[in-house]
Amino acid sequence: MTMYSRRSFLEASALVGASSTLFPGVLYAQTVGSEEITVQDVKAAEKISGITFTPDERLMMLRNLERNRTNLIALHEMKLPNSVIPSVLFDPQIGGVKAAELKQKEQIDWQPSSVNRPTSNEDLAFMTVPELSSLLKNRKVTSLELTKLYLTRLKKYDSVLHLVVTLTEERALRQAAAADAELDAGNWRGPLHGIPWGAKDLLAVKGYPTTWGAMPYKEQSFDYDAEVVRRLDAAGAVLVAKLTLGALAMGDVWFGEKTRNPWNPDQGSSGSSAGPGSAVSAGLVGFAIGSETLGSIVSPSTRNGVTGLRPTFGRVSRAGAMTLSWTMDKLGPMCRSAECCALVFHAIHGADHGDPTTLTTGFSWPSNKAPKDLRVGYLAEVFNTNYDNRRADEATLEELRKAGIELRKVALPDMETGPIMFMLSVEAAAAFEDLTLSGRVNELVSQGAGAWPNSFRSHRFVPAVDYVNASRARTLLMQKMAELFKDLDVIVMPTFRGNGLGITNLTGHPSITIPNAFRPLEDAPDSARRQPDSITIIGQLYQDEAVISLASLIQNKTNHHRRRPPIA
């Protein structure tokens, strides 16, 4: 019988939850210090596994379990970096919608309209991407002026909002000067040329730290740029800052502080795209790139009163971005308006060999289909429940009706997502295995029952068989969503009600979240501070332009996206 050290057993116990086809890691954890696995060990492990075997079956397993233990120890010694992807890829098309059959065109038929330069820098800082693009192309403002303005504002308000991890000042000034030289020569790269932006600090940028918001990675850096950064460089955009995220993409608490909401700095900005949401809201960048696995664009967009696009899974490359969940992570723009999101999305979407889940399917802006021609559903029963933002949501629905849009009553699939959702946490535990086993997970600021350290440990106890079966149940959910969208282009829903957030993150459908309310604070009704709220539009797979188009129609009829926070 092979002998094992206590350390080897501990290491194997942490691995088996994602690798064994029979039991969670408790089986191996309880054999630490033993020379062999016994039938008593197997029987005890059954309790957590939720299965029961006969005495003869337990005895028969022992040889296989010993073999598994040897393989798990060897697997752990491989030290897999976060950037290594699994050999099995998630594809939202499994549900029945094929991107190639949509025959979408790739077309950007957009030119900046004439805009006057505002008299104040404050007004300039809050202009939308289309407006800034017009000023830049017509040389009414220079990229260097904008860049210095946003750098000054980032430095000024960071002490209040705690949203900057690293200023990329040297890089930004160099990019801005190059952008101005090209623009002066009449060489216009497109709508983002010369516009300063901020990156959630899970995107690699060569020459600067990429901290993932977590103390163990505070000094981490990479010698390459994330693909999204490269594409925005190619579009002429100017990176001014790496912005905060909750540690390892959870919440708004990072190693430097809690990032704040400019509308009420006593409150966090939500997460995990905490810095991008706060920076766009406060007029500190022209736009930002955030990421979402389960609400990390939607939630801070709501909290900070900005517009956030979560693209269809696989439309934007994640190469060079921190991995939390290989089957759920998505990158997308956070901006002041839906049209801003369209212009940024156009620059960053498309297939990339560095991310094999990506594909290229056409995107047109303006959309080839007018908003009034969209087949629009809404979650009627959910809107009719009692919740804080109901009045504002009803007003938004009324704006759509006044625009001549017929709203069809629909309901999302009645399928429980909890038994599927643990896939996220299992993948996260695998992605940060070394952090857990090394004990450095204890360096994270948040250490409560709902924080990553506890989640990483507990989700190692999920058997691989159950993970695979959760994935199969996910296929059923995808099929149900494909059936729902056969007669629809988009669905309007309350942002955090009706389980739409969980369902669509599992199925890969796109969404856009737009502000539609700024309520007075209950404990300070006379204050200038507000509590922003939002409404969300979800769309058919690969129909990102449809959700943006409907959101843009709403924003053309309202002014919520033009509101500015008091910040202080």
URQUI-V752417 format. One record per pair of residues at least 6 apart in sequence whose C-alpha atoms are under 6 Angstrom apart, sorted by the first residue. I is the first residue (numbers start at 1). J is the second residue. If there is no record, write none. Layout:
# URQUI-V752417
i & j
I & J
I & J
This chain:
# URQUI-V752417
i & j
3 & 35
6 & 32
6 & 33
9 & 32
12 & 72
12 & 73
13 & 25
13 & 28
13 & 29
16 & 25
17 & 24
17 & 25
17 & 460
17 & 461
17 & 462
17 & 463
18 & 460
18 & 464
19 & 464
20 & 464
21 & 464
21 & 465
23 & 463
24 & 461
24 & 462
24 & 463
25 & 461
26 & 45
27 & 45
39 & 58
39 & 59
46 & 52
82 & 431
90 & 327
92 & 508
95 & 478
95 & 479
104 & 362
105 & 362
106 & 362
106 & 363
106 & 364
107 & 364
108 & 364
108 & 365
112 & 134
118 & 124
125 & 283
126 & 283
128 & 336
129 & 340
133 & 191
135 & 141
136 & 142
143 & 176
143 & 180
143 & 194
144 & 176
147 & 196
150 & 284
150 & 285
153 & 284
154 & 284
161 & 259
161 & 260
162 & 259
163 & 243
163 & 244
163 & 259
163 & 275
164 & 243
164 & 244
165 & 242
165 & 243
165 & 244
166 & 241
166 & 242
167 & 241
168 & 240
168 & 241
169 & 240
172 & 238
172 & 239
172 & 240
175 & 238
179 & 194
189 & 235
192 & 235
192 & 237
193 & 235
193 & 236
193 & 237
194 & 236
194 & 237
194 & 238
195 & 237
195 & 238
196 & 237
196 & 238
196 & 239
196 & 285
196 & 286
197 & 238
197 & 239
197 & 240
197 & 285
197 & 286
197 & 287
197 & 288
198 & 239
198 & 240
198 & 241
198 & 242
198 & 288
199 & 242
199 & 243
199 & 288
199 & 289
200 & 242
200 & 243
200 & 290
201 & 210
201 & 212
201 & 242
201 & 243
201 & 244
202 & 212
202 & 321
202 & 322
203 & 226
203 & 320
203 & 321
204 & 210
204 & 225
204 & 226
204 & 320
205 & 225
206 & 222
206 & 223
206 & 224
206 & 225
209 & 220
209 & 221
210 & 220
210 & 221
211 & 217
211 & 218
211 & 220
212 & 248
213 & 245
213 & 246
213 & 247
213 & 254
214 & 247
214 & 255
215 & 255
215 & 444
226 & 319
226 & 320
227 & 319
228 & 348
231 & 348
243 & 275
244 & 274
244 & 275
245 & 272
245 & 273
245 & 274
246 & 252
246 & 253
246 & 254
246 & 272
247 & 254
249 & 272
250 & 272
251 & 270
251 & 271
251 & 272
252 & 258
252 & 259
252 & 270
252 & 271
252 & 272
252 & 274
259 & 268
259 & 269
260 & 267
260 & 268
260 & 269
261 & 267
261 & 268
261 & 269
261 & 278
261 & 304
262 & 282
262 & 565
262 & 567
263 & 529
263 & 530
263 & 565
263 & 566
263 & 567
264 & 529
269 & 300
270 & 300
271 & 296
271 & 300
272 & 296
273 & 290
273 & 296
273 & 297
274 & 300
276 & 288
277 & 300
277 & 301
277 & 304
278 & 304
280 & 287
281 & 304
281 & 306
287 & 335
288 & 333
288 & 334
289 & 332
289 & 333
289 & 334
290 & 331
290 & 332
291 & 297
291 & 330
291 & 331
291 & 332
292 & 329
292 & 330
293 & 328
293 & 329
297 & 308
301 & 307
301 & 308
302 & 533
302 & 534
303 & 532
305 & 515
305 & 532
306 & 336
307 & 334
307 & 335
307 & 336
307 & 337
307 & 513
307 & 514
308 & 334
308 & 512
308 & 513
309 & 332
309 & 333
309 & 512
310 & 332
310 & 510
310 & 511
311 & 510
312 & 508
312 & 509
312 & 510
312 & 541
312 & 542
313 & 508
314 & 357
314 & 358
315 & 349
315 & 350
315 & 358
316 & 349
317 & 355
319 & 354
319 & 355
324 & 428
325 & 424
325 & 427
325 & 428
333 & 341
338 & 548
338 & 552
350 & 359
350 & 360
351 & 358
351 & 359
351 & 360
367 & 545
371 & 550
372 & 405
375 & 488
375 & 489
376 & 407
376 & 490
376 & 491
377 & 407
377 & 408
377 & 409
377 & 410
377 & 491
378 & 409
378 & 410
378 & 491
378 & 492
378 & 493
379 & 410
379 & 411
379 & 493
380 & 409
382 & 498
420 & 470
426 & 459
429 & 456
435 & 441
441 & 453
478 & 507
489 & 539
489 & 540
490 & 538
490 & 539
491 & 537
491 & 538
492 & 537
493 & 536
494 & 535
495 & 535
495 & 536
509 & 541
510 & 538
510 & 539
510 & 544
511 & 537
511 & 538
512 & 536
512 & 537
513 & 535
513 & 536
514 & 534
514 & 535
515 & 533
515 & 534
515 & 560
516 & 534
516 & 560
517 & 532
517 & 533
518 & 530
518 & 531
518 & 532
519 & 530
519 & 531
520 & 530
521 & 530
537 & 547
539 & 547
